């Protein structure tokens, strides 16, 4: 029999007593150090969001899957919703309004192998899905999340304990102890309908969210105390005096910056508000824009559609039909000569393309039109930010509507994505 069974809540002691009475005397209430580290790092939520390249006005949706045939990352059977859900997450959720990330249990990676897992997720990754480090980054992702789509795993339960809206895409109640708080959480949580449109479900989930009291209550009964209680237990077992200094947990590290890496073709819907270009209404350079990564169906909505395709897309044939062709890279990358040189080369190579855009940083891009005009598009400091590729599509829409670029040099470009407005300067460059 173990010398100590560490528990995070008294209700576990009662279940331990019922399941194994001889172990009850060894139960020790010591809290949850994992949860305590998350609670201590809440103040850094904005930093964690920026590390995942979540832009102003975007919602971060985290997909959480445990290792179990009945979990969200299931066995590929008839009840496995993940294969159909993954491409829809990146294809139905507008790219400038949502960022999608996945947290898979380490045993999923170990059981199938990293190569196989990445192959299964390849389509979603090309659509912009971020894969979160299952050991070092999942806590930060939960703190950054606006919503979690999960199953009966611990990560989903931790998300609910933090107050994050949770929708269950898999909830096998038959495999959960009915006496455990997890069973009540699974029974009471909203379900994701894998066949219904995702944006409306997420709007309802986030807008109508009322945190369940159970997860926060039962995750730990002594929040913030685990370090001291565990050290007291360990030194007691060793029959040694505790150090005089306070017992502290390692803070959650700030993950490395992970920019969106989207190589799927983008379907873009644009609209110029009434009054645009006349000095009234929405202003001289306003463009309303929404983008989707390789959607299965033509997006609904008013406006004019065009296609923007990254040069490194998986299907080179899509470049022949692209209205806008994109490249992300450093401005001094010798392989492309220069941003202006790459733009000119791309327009020569693809006759259908009317605008080429080289994204050089989080808020900048260089563009060149079929007519030979070149511009530097730069987000205004302090304004809401978006993917600079969206600025390029907005400029394309402006010019395609027969508007002049001269007015933009004076007034700039106002790009609207979702509920945000992004101010962009348009500086002419030497062709």
Buried (B, 14 or more C-beta within 10 A) or exposed (E): EEEBBBBBBEBBBBEBBEEEEEBBEBBBBBBBBBBBBBBBBEEBEEBBBBBBBBBEBBBBBBBBBBBBEBBBBBEEEEEBBBEEBBBBBBBBBBBBBBBBBBBBBEEBBEEBEEEEBEEBBEBBBBBBBBBBBBEEBBBBBBBBBBBBBBBBBBBBBBBBBBBBBBBBBBBBEEEBEEEBBBBBBBEEBBEBEBEEEBEEBBEEBBEEBEBBEBBBEBBBBBBEBBBBBBBBBBBBEEEEEEEEEEBEBEEBEEBEEBBBBBBBBBBBBBBBBEEBBEEEEBBBBBBBBBBBBBBEEEBEEEBEBBBBBBBBBEEEEBBEEBBBBBBBBEBEBEEBEBBBEBBBBBBEEBEEBBBBBBBBBBBBBBBBBEEEBBBBBBBBEEBBBBBBBBBBBBBBBBBBBEBEBEBBBEBBBBBBBBEBBBBBBBEEBEE
